[in-house]
Amino acid sequence: MSVDSKSVAAGVDAAKSAIPKKGVQIGTLLSLTLVGLLALMWILLAASTKSFWTYNNITNLFRQGAMIAILSIGETFVIITAGIDLSVGAVVGFTSVIIALFLTNGFPIWAAILITLVFGILIGAFHAFGITKLGLPPFIMTLATLTALRGVGLLITNGATISITNDTFTGFSRGDFLGVPNLFWMVIVVAVPGYIFLHQSRFGRYLFAIGSNAEAARLSGVNTIRMIYIAYILSGLCAAFVGILLAMRIGIGNATQAEGWELQAIASSVIGGTSLFGAVGSVHGPLLGSFILTTINNGANLLNVNAFWQRIITGVLIIVIVYFDGLRRKKR
């Protein structure tokens, strides 16, 4: 039985309208709170340290936060569908090896970047295949890939580090445009189309509908399998892009790089208001979340605070936000 496009749109719009306006207001309030928190942190750090509000430190903070920000945007697409991608850190390390191999073998920069991005797409498609066709939970599927990709990367390199000697490639990460680091501009390059896709297109509405109720979305005519493929492919693509940027910044390819970044990406997304239960999220929220975490790390280093406290603060933030997200769901 076929379902026409009007029926699909009606079904998805109905699912979208089922979200209370109060929930939208809470989301706006959370975003404003995060902006205020980030501004307050910057003011306090500027007042308590001489080196925070300097050009070198601010640009370094932007470079540090940029890669986690891009990673968290890709993670958000998946979490909105009520899924999870634990492999993104391993994908970053693996793709840093891939692009380093191609560059050291004389490939043009554009070709090496393009092929590396294709690897990210294939990894994302593999995740979606395991979830939709093999019936594996997203947690298990991506956890297995996390482990496997680290191993594959180490096998390819025999556990060694590959140095990148292409100065044109590595020089991009140290450059800036209009006084803003190039790596931060890459966040804009990802965030703008990501916002249009998630908030201005029917595909974004489909992702929210799947996270709210996958079966209802399917009965409304949404091709849920295709949308899950798109979500995980976007996550893999963002992770591969970050792998390229990381290789640019530090000039090496190493499979063990970006260890634990999957947790930072998830934490940034959750702190930014994305619900681990699905159907709630945005593009700007993870950006704020990632720079809040980066500011915490940067400030702690400048204040000589024990690095262990950084992990504790991040954990407390996640617990508090997920707790209030649970309360919000109960009130619906």
C-alpha positions as CSV (number, residue, x, y, z in Angstrom):
1,M,0.0,0.0,0.0
2,S,1.5,3.4,-1.0
3,V,1.4,6.5,1.0
4,D,1.3,9.8,-0.8
5,S,3.6,12.7,0.1
6,K,0.8,14.7,1.7
7,S,0.0,11.9,4.1
8,V,3.7,11.7,5.0
9,A,4.0,15.4,5.7
10,A,0.7,15.4,7.7
11,G,1.9,12.5,9.8
12,V,5.2,14.0,10.6
13,D,3.8,17.5,11.2
14,A,1.3,15.8,13.6
15,A,4.2,14.2,15.4
16,K,6.0,17.5,15.6
17,S,3.0,19.4,16.8
18,A,2.6,16.8,19.6
19,I,5.6,18.4,21.3
20,P,4.2,21.0,23.7
21,K,5.1,24.7,23.3
22,K,6.2,24.6,26.9
23,G,9.0,22.2,25.8
24,V,10.1,24.6,23.1
25,Q,10.2,27.4,25.7
26,I,12.2,25.3,28.1
27,G,14.7,24.6,25.2
28,T,15.0,28.4,24.5
29,L,15.5,29.0,28.3
30,L,18.2,26.4,28.4
31,S,20.1,27.9,25.4
32,L,20.0,31.3,27.0
33,T,21.2,29.8,30.3
34,L,24.1,28.2,28.5
35,V,25.1,31.4,26.8
36,G,24.9,33.2,30.2
37,L,27.0,30.4,31.8
38,L,29.7,30.6,29.1
39,A,29.8,34.4,29.3
40,L,30.1,34.2,33.1
41,M,32.9,31.7,32.9
42,W,34.8,33.9,30.5
43,I,34.4,36.9,32.7
44,L,35.5,35.1,35.8
45,L,38.5,33.6,34.1
46,A,39.5,36.9,32.6
47,A,39.3,38.5,36.1
48,S,41.2,35.7,37.8
49,T,44.0,35.0,35.3
50,K,46.2,37.4,33.3
51,S,46.6,35.0,30.3
52,F,43.0,34.0,29.6
53,W,41.9,37.1,27.7
54,T,44.9,37.1,25.4
55,Y,44.8,36.5,21.6
56,N,46.9,33.4,21.8
57,N,44.8,31.7,24.5
58,I,41.4,32.6,22.9
59,T,42.5,31.4,19.5
60,N,43.9,28.2,21.1
61,L,40.5,27.8,22.9
62,F,38.7,28.1,19.6
63,R,40.9,25.6,18.0
64,Q,40.5,23.1,20.9
65,G,36.7,23.5,20.9
66,A,36.2,23.4,17.2
67,M,36.9,19.7,16.7
68,I,34.7,18.6,19.6
69,A,32.0,21.0,18.4
70,I,31.9,19.3,14.9
71,L,32.0,15.9,16.5
72,S,29.1,16.7,18.8
73,I,27.0,18.0,15.9
74,G,27.3,14.7,14.1
75,E,26.6,12.9,17.4
76,T,23.4,15.0,17.9
77,F,21.9,13.7,14.6
78,V,22.1,10.2,16.0
79,I,21.0,10.9,19.5
80,I,17.9,12.7,18.2
81,T,16.8,9.4,16.7
82,A,17.2,7.8,20.2
83,G,20.5,6.2,19.1
84,I,24.1,6.6,20.1
85,D,27.4,6.5,18.3
86,L,30.3,5.5,20.6
87,S,32.8,5.1,17.8
88,V,33.4,8.7,16.8
89,G,36.6,9.0,18.7
90,A,38.0,5.9,17.1
91,V,36.8,7.1,13.7
92,V,38.8,10.3,14.3
93,G,42.0,8.4,15.1
94,F,41.5,5.9,12.3
95,T,40.8,8.6,9.6
96,S,43.9,10.6,10.8
97,V,45.9,7.5,9.9
98,I,44.1,7.1,6.5
99,I,44.8,10.7,5.4
100,A,48.4,10.5,6.7
101,L,49.0,7.4,4.6
102,F,47.6,9.0,1.4
103,L,49.6,12.2,1.9
104,T,52.8,10.3,2.5
105,N,52.2,8.3,-0.6
106,G,52.0,11.4,-2.8
107,F,48.2,11.8,-3.2
108,P,47.0,15.4,-3.8
109,I,45.5,17.0,-0.7
110,W,42.1,17.3,-2.2
111,A,42.1,13.6,-3.2
112,A,43.3,12.5,0.2
113,I,40.6,14.5,2.0
114,L,37.9,13.2,-0.3
115,I,38.9,9.5,0.1
116,T,39.1,10.0,3.9
117,L,35.6,11.4,4.0
118,V,34.3,8.5,2.0
119,F,35.7,6.2,4.7
120,G,33.6,8.1,7.3
121,I,30.5,7.7,5.1
122,L,31.2,3.9,4.8
123,I,31.7,3.5,8.5
124,G,28.4,5.4,9.2
125,A,26.6,3.2,6.6
126,F,28.0,0.1,8.3
127,H,26.6,1.2,11.6
128,A,23.2,1.8,10.1
129,F,23.3,-1.6,8.4
130,G,24.1,-3.4,11.7
131,I,21.3,-1.5,13.5
132,T,18.5,-1.8,10.8
133,K,19.3,-5.1,9.1
134,L,21.1,-7.2,11.8
135,G,18.9,-5.8,14.6
136,L,21.9,-4.9,16.8
137,P,21.4,-2.1,19.5
138,P,23.2,1.1,18.5
139,F,25.3,0.9,21.8
140,I,26.6,-2.5,20.9
141,M,27.1,-1.9,17.2
142,T,29.1,1.3,17.7
143,L,31.0,0.0,20.7
144,A,32.2,-2.9,18.6
145,T,33.3,-0.5,15.9
146,L,35.1,1.6,18.5
147,T,37.3,-1.4,19.5
148,A,37.7,-2.7,15.9
149,L,38.8,0.6,14.3
150,R,41.5,1.1,16.9
151,G,42.8,-2.3,16.1
152,V,42.6,-1.9,12.4
153,G,44.4,1.5,12.6
154,L,47.2,-0.1,14.7
155,L,47.5,-3.0,12.3
156,I,47.8,-0.7,9.3
157,T,50.6,1.4,11.0
158,N,52.1,-1.5,12.9
159,G,51.5,0.6,16.0
160,A,53.7,3.4,14.7
161,T,52.9,7.1,14.1
162,I,52.8,8.5,10.6
163,S,54.4,12.0,10.3
164,I,52.8,14.4,7.8
165,T,55.4,16.6,6.1
166,N,53.1,18.4,3.7
167,D,53.4,22.0,5.0
168,T,50.4,23.2,2.9
169,F,48.2,20.7,4.6
170,T,49.3,21.3,8.2
171,G,49.7,25.0,7.7
172,F,45.9,25.5,7.3
173,S,45.2,24.6,10.9
174,R,47.6,27.3,12.1
175,G,46.2,30.0,9.9
176,D,43.3,32.4,10.4
177,F,40.8,34.4,8.4
178,L,39.7,37.9,9.6
179,G,41.5,37.1,12.9
180,V,39.4,34.0,13.5
181,P,41.3,30.6,13.4
182,N,40.6,28.5,10.3
183,L,39.5,25.5,12.4
184,F,36.7,27.6,13.9
185,W,35.6,28.6,10.4
186,M,35.2,24.8,9.8
187,V,32.7,24.7,12.6
188,I,30.6,27.3,10.7
189,V,31.0,25.3,7.5
190,V,29.5,22.3,9.3
191,A,27.0,24.1,11.5
192,V,25.2,26.2,8.9
193,P,24.1,23.3,6.6
194,G,23.6,21.2,9.7
195,Y,21.1,23.7,11.0
196,I,19.3,23.9,7.7
197,F,19.1,20.1,7.5
198,L,17.9,19.6,11.0
199,H,15.6,22.6,11.5
200,Q,14.5,23.7,8.0
201,S,14.1,20.5,6.0
202,R,11.6,17.6,6.1
203,F,14.5,15.2,6.7
204,G,15.2,17.0,10.0
205,R,11.5,16.6,11.0
206,Y,11.7,12.9,10.1
207,L,14.7,12.5,12.5
208,F,12.7,14.1,15.4
209,A,9.7,11.9,14.5
210,I,11.8,8.7,14.6
211,G,13.2,9.7,18.0
212,S,9.7,10.5,19.3
213,N,8.1,7.2,18.1
214,A,9.8,5.2,15.4
215,E,6.8,3.0,14.7
216,A,4.4,5.9,14.5
217,A,6.8,7.7,12.1
218,R,7.0,4.5,9.9
219,L,3.2,4.2,9.8
220,S,3.0,7.9,8.8
221,G,5.1,7.0,5.7
222,V,8.6,8.0,6.9
223,N,11.3,5.7,5.5
224,T,12.8,5.1,8.9
225,I,15.6,2.8,7.7
226,R,16.8,5.4,5.2
227,M,16.7,8.2,7.9
228,I,18.7,6.0,10.3
229,Y,21.3,5.5,7.5
230,I,21.4,9.3,7.0
231,A,21.9,10.0,10.7
232,Y,24.8,7.6,11.2
233,I,26.4,8.5,7.9
234,L,26.4,12.2,9.0
235,S,27.9,11.2,12.3
236,G,30.6,9.2,10.5
237,L,31.2,12.0,8.0
238,C,31.7,14.6,10.8
239,A,34.0,12.2,12.7
240,A,36.1,11.7,9.5
241,F,36.2,15.5,9.0
242,V,37.5,15.9,12.5
243,G,40.1,13.2,11.9
244,I,41.4,15.3,8.9
245,L,41.4,18.5,11.1
246,L,43.3,16.7,13.9
247,A,45.9,15.4,11.4
248,M,46.3,19.0,10.1
249,R,46.7,20.4,13.6
250,I,49.3,18.0,15.1
251,G,50.9,16.8,11.8
252,I,50.6,13.1,12.5
253,G,48.3,10.1,12.0
254,N,47.9,7.8,14.9
255,A,45.1,5.3,15.6
256,T,45.2,6.0,19.3
257,Q,44.4,9.7,19.0
258,A,41.1,11.2,20.2
259,E,40.7,8.6,22.9
260,G,37.7,9.5,25.0
261,W,36.5,12.1,22.5
262,E,33.2,10.1,22.0
263,L,32.4,10.9,25.6
264,Q,33.2,14.6,25.1
265,A,31.0,14.7,22.0
266,I,28.1,13.0,23.8
267,A,28.6,15.3,26.9
268,S,28.7,18.4,24.7
269,S,25.5,17.4,23.0
270,V,23.7,16.5,26.3
271,I,24.9,19.7,28.0
272,G,23.6,21.6,24.9
273,G,20.1,20.2,25.5
274,T,19.9,17.1,23.4
275,S,17.8,14.4,25.1
276,L,19.3,10.9,25.4
277,F,15.8,9.7,25.1
278,G,15.5,11.1,21.5
279,A,13.4,13.7,19.7
280,V,14.9,16.7,21.4
281,G,18.0,18.5,20.1
282,S,19.5,21.3,18.1
283,V,22.7,22.3,16.3
284,H,23.5,25.4,18.4
285,G,23.1,23.5,21.7
286,P,26.1,21.1,21.1
287,L,28.2,24.1,20.0
288,L,27.6,25.8,23.3
289,G,28.1,22.6,25.2
290,S,31.4,21.9,23.5
291,F,32.8,25.4,24.2
292,I,31.6,25.2,27.8
293,L,33.6,22.0,28.2
294,T,36.6,23.5,26.4
295,T,36.5,26.6,28.6
296,I,36.4,24.4,31.7
297,N,39.5,22.5,30.6
298,N,41.2,25.7,29.5
299,G,40.4,27.6,32.7
300,A,41.4,24.6,34.9
301,N,44.8,24.5,33.2
302,L,45.4,28.2,33.6
303,L,44.4,28.1,37.3
304,N,46.5,24.9,37.8
305,V,43.4,23.0,39.0
306,N,43.9,19.2,39.2
307,A,42.9,17.7,35.9
308,F,40.7,15.1,37.7
309,W,38.3,18.0,38.7
310,Q,37.6,18.6,35.1
311,R,36.2,15.1,34.7
312,I,34.1,15.5,37.9
313,I,32.6,18.9,36.8
314,T,31.7,17.4,33.4
315,G,30.1,14.4,35.0
316,V,28.1,16.6,37.4
317,L,26.9,18.7,34.5
318,I,25.7,15.7,32.6
319,I,23.8,14.2,35.7
320,V,22.1,17.5,36.4
321,I,21.0,18.1,32.8
322,V,19.8,14.6,32.2
323,Y,17.9,14.7,35.5
324,F,16.0,17.8,34.5
325,D,15.4,16.4,31.0
326,G,13.8,13.4,32.7
327,L,11.6,15.7,34.7
328,R,10.6,17.5,31.6
329,R,9.6,14.3,29.9
330,K,7.5,13.2,32.9
331,K,5.5,16.5,32.8
332,R,4.5,15.9,29.1
